[in-house]
Amino acid sequence: MELKQTTAADAKEILDMGRAFHAEDGRALSPAGEAALVRTLDYSPYVTSWLIVDNGVTCGYCVLCFSYSVEFGGSTAFLDDLYIKPEHRAGGLGSQTLKALEKIARDDGCCALLLEVEDDKPRALAFHLQNSYVDMQRTLMVKDFMGYFSEKK
């Protein structure tokens, strides 16, 4: 498995996967979300994306965002999207991807790698717990300036 940093040439492929990923969560990727995903293809010190490639086949994608946390003592990374195509799941690819992203975050000087798991995704929660992530028993809240979540109620 390798992570291939995305380029503009990957726009269609990453958008197709992004749409599939968000459809699985029951929330279609909004036009603003699509534009944000495409912007990850450009260099930014705040966000980057990779294709997850195994034996020459693109099996998914991931997006890592960088921030700062007083609580964690400095720079942090947030795993915004981790998508493995259904036909490539349950073979260790997700765990390998997490390990590679953890190395990227550490090498970038991050003190922590954070992620979120939907409350109704027990399989995803179990996966992350098995990979040494800790459920912080907190509620993620948002003030949604674009109306994405308020429209879904």
N, C-alpha and C positions, 0 to 999 in steps of 0.2 A: 504494500500500500504506500502511496505517496500523495502528498498534498501539492497540487499544481496551482500556483498563484494565478488568479484569473486575469484575463486581458479583455479588451473590447471585443475581440473575436469570440468570446464565450458568452456574450449577452443572451442570445436566443436559448442556449442550453441552460444557463443558470436561471433564466426567467421561467422556462418550462418546469424546472425542478422546484423553483420557489412557489409557483402556482400550485403544483401538486402537494407540496408540503403544507401550505396554508389551507388548502382544501381539506386535507386530512384532519386538520384541527377544527374544521367547521367554520372557518372564517376566510372567505376568498381574499386573495391578495389585492389590496386596493390599488388604484392607479398611483397614488403617492407611494405605496409600498413597492410597487414595481419600479418606479423611478429611483427610490432609495436603494433597491437591490442593484440596479444598473450602476449607480454611483459607486458601489463597492469595487467596481472594476477599475476605477481610477486610483492612482496612488493617493493615500491619505494617511497621516499619522494617527488618525482616530478609528479607522475601520479598514478591514481588508477581507477578502474572500478567497476561497480556494475550491477547486474541484477535487473531489476525492477519487483517486484513480487507482485501480487494482488490475494488474496484468494488462495495462493498456486500455482498460474499459472505465469510463466515467460511471461511478457508482453513487455519487451524491455530491453535496456541496456543504460548505460551512462558512459562517461569517463571524469574525471576531472583532469586537469593538473595544476600544481602550479608553479608560477613564481614571479617576483618582478617588481614593477613599481614605478619609481620616481614620475610620474604624479599622481598616486593614493595614494602615501604615504607609500608604503611598499609591503607586500606580496599580491598577487592576485591569483585568481583561474580562469581558462579558461575552459569553458564547450566545450570540443572538439567534443564529440558525444552525442546526445540525440536521441534515436530511440525508438519509440513506434510502435509495430506491428500494421498494418492497422486495424485489427479487434478490437483493444483495444483503438482506438483513439476517441476523442470527448466526453470522459466521465469524464474528470477531472484528469486523471492519469498524464498527462504531467505537469499540474500545481502543483499537489502534489509532483511530482518528483523535480520540480524546487525548491519548498519550502524546501524540505529535503536537496538538494544540497546547497542551500543558508545557511542553518544551519551548515552544515559540513564546508563550507568555513569560515563562521564567527567563529565557534568554533576553527578553525585552525589558527585564527588570520589574516585572509585575509581582506583587505580593500575594495575589489571589486570582483565581479564575472562578467567575460566577456564572450561573445559568439559571434558567427557570424551567419548571415542569408544570404543565397543566394539571389541575386537581383531578381531572377525570382520566389521567393517563398512568395507571398503576404500573404498567410494564415499563414505561419510560422512567418513572421514579425508581423502580427496582434496579434498572440498568445503571443509573447514576449512583445509587447507593453502593452497588457492587463494584463500582469504579472509584470508591473512596470519597465521594462527594457527601456533604452533610446537609440534611434538611434543617435549615435554620429556624423552622417553625415561625416564619414571618409571612405576612401577606404583602404581595407586591401590589402597589396601588399606582394609579396614573391620573394625571390631569390631562385629558386628551384634547389638545388644541385643534386637532383636525376632525374630531367627531367620529373616528373609526369605531371605537368601542361603544359610544353612546348610541350609535345607529343600530347596533346589533342586538339591543335589548328587546 
